[in-house]
């Protein structure tokens, strides 16, 4: 839910009294500005969310020892500035600045990148939408909606999805929807940095009862042996309120065993809330990591929810996945059992 930012025209402070004529001129200028803004149908909005949880973890090492840990964590808290302007004739301009922060400490997330979630300016045309800046890749756009946890909380799938979700210095294109189909494409400039040149393509089909998605990404010179190639296919089926969902992702690095990730899950309405559940497995060679997660999200209002979840993650030799990046990093081969109680407020 968004709310418009108010624009304030503050008069400079002075000990001199203004003449009535100057007041009339100021009012006339403000009226002209307001009329121009209304004619252009432009708006600037502020939105976001603050999400906090208490997490209790029991971590087991391959040698048989174990330890417990309780943490207060912030997951996906963000502050978003967006602006749109209708230019007429099906054309428009827009921008988005998405700031991720750690609500538990008040610090900037994403390694200090202030608008680390997204930073773009774009044009909307009758032939599609063009975005320039730090963009989500098409594969991330199409995978996120298939995660029953929507990439947040103790069951978030994205730590085990293998790909880099956001790309700097990129140009992204979204086609108009045509009979349920939509195409997304992205290309980035390496700007002299090895492994920073990405090309991505995604195709989706959306129907009343089901969605189908496929995406492909190439990262040039990602590893010394050459290019990294990623492929994703997935979809969901909706029957009334509940839905079933799943995806498969494969990553190929030259000179390394193929790596894959697969998920099956469900969203099931219950009372004033929703049950979310998923099973996710990641493989590379003979080793694998698997995670099962269950959560109940109870909506107190359209903007506020409380939630409780439990998850179990088993790391095979060579894997050190975690339940959520907001939680402590595990050593290779460590398993973890976690519970989570939290509150989310969107604005």
C-alpha positions in Angstrom: 0.0 0.0 0.0 1.5 3.3 -1.0 1.0 6.9 0.1 1.7 10.1 -1.9 4.6 12.2 -0.8 3.5 15.8 -0.1 5.4 18.5 -1.8 5.9 21.6 0.3 6.9 25.0 -1.0 8.6 26.7 2.1 9.0 30.5 1.9 12.5 31.8 2.9 12.6 33.3 6.3 13.2 37.0 6.5 12.7 39.9 8.9 11.1 41.9 6.0 7.4 42.0 5.5 6.2 40.9 2.0 3.9 43.1 0.0 0.4 41.8 -1.0 1.6 41.8 -4.6 4.4 39.3 -3.9 1.9 37.1 -2.0 -0.4 37.2 -5.1 2.5 36.3 -7.4 3.5 33.3 -5.1 -0.1 32.0 -5.0 -0.4 32.3 -8.8 2.9 30.5 -9.3 1.8 27.6 -7.0 -1.5 27.4 -8.8 0.2 27.2 -12.2 2.6 24.5 -10.9 -0.3 22.5 -9.5 -2.2 22.8 -12.8 0.8 21.6 -14.8 1.4 18.7 -12.5 -2.3 17.6 -12.7 -2.2 17.9 -16.5 0.8 15.7 -16.7 -0.7 13.1 -14.3 2.5 12.6 -12.4 2.9 11.2 -8.9 5.7 10.3 -6.5 5.0 7.6 -3.9 6.7 6.3 -0.8 6.2 2.6 0.3 8.0 -0.2 2.0 7.9 -2.6 4.9 9.5 -3.4 8.2 9.8 -7.1 9.1 11.4 -8.4 12.2 11.5 -11.9 13.8 12.9 -13.8 16.7 14.7 -16.9 15.4 15.9 -19.9 17.5 18.4 -22.2 15.8 19.9 -25.5 16.7 23.0 -26.2 14.6 24.5 -29.7 14.4 28.0 -30.3 13.1 29.2 -33.4 11.3 31.3 -34.4 14.3 28.2 -34.8 16.4 28.4 -31.6 18.4 25.7 -29.0 18.5 25.0 -25.5 19.6 22.0 -23.2 19.9 21.5 -19.6 19.0 18.8 -17.1 19.4 18.8 -14.0 17.1 16.6 -11.0 16.4 16.7 -10.6 12.6 15.4 -8.3 9.9 14.4 -9.8 6.7 13.5 -7.8 3.5 12.9 -4.5 5.3 12.8 -1.8 2.7 12.0 1.8 1.8 10.9 2.4 -1.8 10.6 5.7 -3.7 8.7 5.5 -7.0 7.6 8.1 -9.5 5.5 7.9 -12.7 4.5 10.5 -15.3 1.9 10.1 -18.0 3.4 11.6 -21.2 0.3 10.9 -23.3 -0.3 8.6 -26.2 0.6 5.5 -24.3 4.0 6.9 -23.3 5.2 7.5 -19.8 8.3 7.9 -17.6 9.1 6.2 -14.3 11.8 5.7 -11.7 12.2 3.4 -8.7 14.7 3.6 -5.8 14.5 0.6 -3.5 16.6 0.8 -0.2 17.1 -2.3 1.8 18.0 -1.8 5.5 18.5 -3.8 8.7 15.7 -2.9 11.0 17.4 -4.7 14.0 20.4 -2.3 13.8 19.3 0.6 11.6 22.1 0.0 9.2 22.2 -0.1 5.4 21.8 -3.6 3.9 23.4 -5.1 0.8 27.0 -4.4 1.9 26.4 -0.7 2.2 24.8 -0.2 -1.3 22.1 2.4 -0.4 19.7 1.4 -3.2 20.9 -2.1 -3.3 17.5 -3.7 -4.1 16.8 -1.7 -7.2 17.7 1.7 -8.8 16.3 2.4 -12.2 14.8 5.0 -14.5 12.6 4.0 -17.4 10.3 4.7 -20.3 6.9 3.1 -20.8 5.8 2.9 -24.5 3.0 1.3 -26.5 5.7 -1.3 -27.5 6.9 -2.2 -24.1 8.9 -0.8 -21.1 12.6 0.0 -21.0 14.5 0.3 -17.7 18.1 1.4 -17.1 20.1 1.0 -13.9 20.4 -1.7 -11.3 17.7 -4.2 -12.4 16.4 -7.6 -11.4 17.2 -10.2 -14.0 14.3 -11.9 -15.8 15.1 -15.2 -14.0 14.5 -13.6 -10.7 11.3 -11.9 -11.8 9.9 -15.3 -12.8 11.2 -17.4 -9.9 10.1 -15.2 -7.0 6.4 -15.6 -7.5 6.8 -19.4 -7.5 8.3 -19.5 -4.0 5.4 -20.0 -1.5 7.4 -17.7 0.9 7.9 -15.1 -1.8 11.7 -14.9 -1.0 11.2 -13.8 2.6 11.3 -15.5 6.0 12.8 -18.7 7.3 11.5 -20.6 4.2 12.8 -18.2 1.6 14.0 -20.1 -1.5 16.4 -17.5 -3.0 19.5 -18.5 -1.0 19.5 -21.8 -2.9 18.4 -20.5 -6.3 22.0 -20.4 -7.7 21.7 -17.1 -9.7 22.6 -13.5 -9.0 19.3 -11.7 -8.7 20.3 -8.0 -9.5 22.7 -6.7 -12.1 24.4 -3.3 -12.2 24.7 -1.1 -15.3 22.0 -3.0 -17.1 19.2 -2.3 -19.7 16.0 -4.3 -19.2 13.0 -4.6 -21.6 9.5 -5.9 -20.8 7.2 -6.5 -23.7 3.4 -5.8 -23.7 1.3 -8.8 -22.7 0.1 -10.6 -25.8 -2.6 -13.2 -25.3 -1.2 -14.1 -21.9 2.5 -14.1 -23.0 5.2 -11.6 -22.0 8.9 -11.5 -22.9 11.6 -10.0 -20.6 15.2 -9.3 -21.7 18.3 -7.8 -20.0 21.8 -6.9 -21.0 24.6 -5.3 -19.0 27.8 -3.5 -19.7 30.9 -5.1 -18.1 32.6 -1.7 -17.8 36.0 -3.4 -17.7 35.1 -5.8 -14.8 35.6 -9.5 -15.6 32.5 -11.5 -15.2 30.2 -8.5 -15.0 28.6 -8.9 -18.5 25.1 -10.5 -18.3 22.5 -11.4 -20.9 19.1 -12.7 -19.8 15.9 -13.7 -21.4 12.6 -14.8 -19.9 9.2 -15.8 -21.2 6.0 -16.2 -19.2 2.4 -17.3 -19.8 -0.3 -16.3 -17.3 -3.8 -17.8 -17.3 -6.6 -17.7 -14.8 -5.7 -21.1 -13.3 -2.0 -21.5 -14.1 1.3 -19.8 -14.9 4.3 -21.1 -16.9 7.7 -19.5 -16.8 11.1 -20.1 -18.5 14.3 -18.1 -18.3 17.9 -18.3 -19.5 21.0 -16.3 -18.4 24.6 -16.1 -19.6 27.4 -14.5 -17.6 30.5 -13.9 -19.7 33.8 -15.0 -18.2 32.2 -15.8 -14.8 34.9 -18.4 -14.1 38.4 -18.7 -15.4 37.4 -21.5 -17.8 34.7 -19.4 -19.5 31.0 -18.5 -19.3 28.3 -19.4 -16.7 25.0 -20.5 -18.1 21.7 -20.8 -16.1 18.3 -22.2 -17.1 15.0 -22.1 -15.2 11.6 -23.5 -15.8 8.6 -23.5 -13.5 5.0 -22.8 -12.9 2.0 -23.0 -10.6 -1.6 -24.2 -10.7 -4.4 -22.5 -8.8 -7.6 -24.3 -7.8 -9.8 -21.9 -5.9 -7.8 -20.4 -3.1 -5.0 -22.9 -2.8 -2.2 -23.3 -5.3 0.6 -25.7 -6.1 4.0 -24.4 -7.3 7.4 -25.6 -8.4 10.5 -24.7 -10.4 13.8 -26.3 -11.6 17.0 -24.3 -12.0 20.3 -25.5 -13.6 23.7 -23.8 -13.6 26.6 -24.9 -15.7 30.2 -23.6 -15.0 32.9 -24.9 -17.4 35.2 -27.4 -15.6 32.8 -27.9 -12.7 30.0 -30.4 -12.0 26.5 -29.2 -13.0 24.6 -27.6 -10.2 20.8 -27.7 -9.8 18.0 -26.6 -7.5 14.4 -27.8 -7.5 11.4 -26.7 -5.4 7.8 -28.0 -4.8 5.5 -26.0 -2.6 2.0 -24.8 -1.8 0.0 -21.8 -0.5 -3.1 -22.8 1.4 -5.6 -20.2 2.7 -6.7 -20.8 6.3 -9.0 -18.5 8.2 -7.6 -15.0 8.2 -4.2 -16.2 7.1 -2.3 -18.6 4.9 -0.2 -21.8 5.3 3.0 -21.8 3.3 5.1 -24.9 2.8 8.0 -26.0 0.5 10.6 -28.6 -0.1 13.8 -27.5 -1.8 16.8 -29.6 -2.8 20.1 -28.4 -4.3 22.6 -30.8 -5.9 26.1 -30.7 -7.3 27.8 -34.0 -8.2 27.1 -36.6 -5.6 26.4 -34.0 -2.8 23.2 -32.3 -2.0 21.5 -29.9 0.5 17.8 -30.2 1.3 15.4 -28.0 3.2 11.7 -28.4 4.3 9.9 -25.4 5.6 6.4 -24.6 7.0 4.9 -21.2 8.0 1.6 -19.7 9.0 1.1 -16.1 8.1 -1.9 -14.4 9.9 -3.1 -11.1 8.4 -4.3 -8.7 11.1 -5.1 -6.1 8.4 -4.2 -5.4 4.8 -0.8 -4.0 6.0 0.1 -5.9 9.2 0.7 -9.6 9.7 2.2 -11.9 12.3 3.8 -15.2 11.4 5.3 -18.4 12.8 7.5 -20.8 11.0 9.7 -23.9 11.3 12.4 -25.2 8.9 15.0 -28.0 8.7 18.1 -27.8 6.5 20.5 -30.7 5.9 23.8 -29.8 4.3 25.7 -32.6 2.6 29.5 -32.5 2.3 30.6 -29.4 0.4 27.4 -27.5 1.1 27.0 -24.6 3.6 23.6 -23.2 2.8 21.6 -21.3 5.5 17.9 -21.0 6.2 18.1 -17.3 5.4 20.9 -14.8 4.8 19.8 -12.7 7.7 20.8 -15.7 9.9 24.4 -16.8 10.7 26.4 -18.5 8.0 27.0 -22.2 8.6 30.2 -24.2 8.1 30.2 -26.9 5.4 28.2 -30.0 6.3 26.4 -28.4 9.2 22.7 -29.0 9.6 20.2 -26.5 11.2 16.7 -26.7 12.7 15.1 -23.3 13.1 11.9 -21.7 14.4 10.7 -18.2 13.7 8.2 -15.8 15.2 7.8 -12.4 13.6 5.7 -9.4 12.6 5.5 -7.5 9.3 4.1 -4.0 8.7 3.8 -2.7 5.1 3.1 0.9 4.3 
